[in-house]
Amino acid sequence: MARIKLVIHRPWIPYIILILTLTLTILSTFYISRATHIEDRLRFLNAVQDTSNSISDRMNIYVTLLRSIAGLYASIPDISKDQFDQYINQLHLQKNYPAVQGIGFIQLVHDNEKESFIQSIQNNINPQFTIYPSGDRSIYYVVRYLRLRTNQPPSSIGYDMGTNPVRLNALEIARDKGIPTMSGKVDLLSKGETITQSGFLIFIPIYSDGGIPTTISERRAKIVGFVYSPFETNTFFQGILGDKTLPQLLNVQIYDGKNITQSTVLHDSRSSMDKANSLYLPKFQVSKSIIVAGEIWTVIFSNHPEFESESQEDLSFFVFIGGLLVSIMLFMLSRSQYIARANAENVAIKLQYSQKELQKAIGLRDNFISIASHELKTPVTSLKVYTEMLLRKFSQKGDIQTTDYLSKIIKQIDKLTMLIQDLLNVSRIESNQLTFRIEKFDLNTMVKEVIDNTQQIDPRHTIILKGKIKKSVWGDRERIGQVLINLLNNASKYSPKSDKLIVILKDSTKGAVVSVEDFGIGINKTHQKKYLIAFIGLVILTNKHFLDWGLDYIFRKQLSNVTVVR
């Protein structure tokens, strides 16, 4: 008789499994980290766009407000101070336009009209009126009317706006183009003296005929004045950014023009940050140019430290740790399988032709399969839990593609769980260790639980339960449930075009009857004689010994559509 020698093959399989699972973990971590980064960036860009739109929209509101004042002058060229103040009071600036410091009218006065203009104002409105700063100029841009938001007496009546080059440049552009024009950064005035607040002004030209002349020369000849409004920068931007639901998401730096210097800063929200947050290095930053009333603003947006509190970046870390643990567990299981198999084969080599020792080796193998089946449940359960966590998070964010992938993964995990259970049952049957625990139980409850579980796994079919068992029955609750699961799975498998299955419960003189009815392809006539009965069902008998034999017969033959009778 030839001597048999068994050789252990493929000892590298556990390492391949480890490499594959670690690769999958790294790829999953990278994908989730990348997806989270993209999501955060989109959230940042949306906040940037929303803030940019708010600035533009708010400026358009104020330009429209000034246009209405310009329309008043077009209809009443010789409007008096009382009429002007009364109209402005009707606007309720304090309530409706809190960022507007005031609304005024600038009258264009030529050098040959200066003395008569001053005398007219002194005689009719204010005896103390004068044009300041003093000096001879060809044209004076004199503040004639000004109504402040706070209704306090204005101190800049008579101020010549043309003496400041920034203001003069904006006035000349508005005059020549006939459009609303915003000045660059200026210091606000209080009776000729600058105050600490910086700001800007918006001018709208008014021409003698009420319309806008077609040529520059005509516009220069027909210009009579300007409607204007001063704005204090911090008040203006806080009014816009303070309306946001989450203003902490962004830091905003706004500069006058394209030069980013300290002298051109209009607003910097970082000035209100505490010392700890001031050292924070932003994750996202973007620069945008906004054209407002002919003036260019450079706006630098960066994320606030609180922005990252809304992020899901930590999710990739948990996925990596979970995947790493699963990889190690699978490696240990596969490695232990290899070691166990190696031990079994070594025993077989040493004992050679000994049937007894061969059976022992087989027993070790079967024992390993049983242990492996049990051990596999733990990582598979953990994998399902983490996957369901991901599914809930991405479902809340509306990520349809990712939730679809995760739903498919969960379905495959459920299938893997069923395969592990089947593997465990087969191991028990082959080792004659399959036992039955006979007890009295409520068949209605068991059937309902099986239907609910099957319905979750197979949403394509609606499982309808009809009837009810009036008395409790004797049997192995778990094994009978497995038989019913097998019946439902086969009914679903061979009913691809049907959308429902029916489970019928009814009492019998010898116990209870559970029937599963499907609407599928049916049973070929050539095979019908091979079945104990054509009707699909399971009779649960009260005879304990016969029940043990029937269930053992069902599991050994792996039949799904069988009725056991006495």
Secondary structure, DSSP 8 states (H G I E B T S, - for coil): ----------TTHHHHHHHHHHHHHHHHHHHHHHHHHHHHHHHHHHHHHHHHHHHHHHHHHHHHHHHHHHHHHHH-TT--HHHHHHHHHHH-HHHH-TTB-EEEEEEEEEGGGHHHHHHHHHHHT-TT---BS-S--SEEEEEEEEEETT----S-TTBBGGGSHHHHHHHHHHHHH-S-EE--SEEEEETTEEEEEEEEEEEEEEETTSS--SSHHHHHHHEEEEEEEEEEHHHHHHHHHTTSS-GGGEEEEEEEBS--SGGGEEEEGGGGS-HHHHT---S-EEEEEEEETTEEEEEEEEE-GGGGGG--THHHHHHHHHHHHHHHHHHHHHHHHHHHHHHHHHHHHHHTT-HHHHHHHHHHHHHHHHHHHHHHHHHHHHHHHHHHHHHHHHHHTT-HHHHHHHHHHHHHHHHHHHHHHHHHHHHHHHTT-----EEEE-HHHHHHHHHHHHHHH-TTSEEEEEE--SS-EEEEHHHHHHHHHHHHHHHHHT-TT--EEEEEEEEETTEEEEEEE--SS---HHHHTTSS-SS-EEEEES-HHHHHHHHHHHHHHT-SS-----
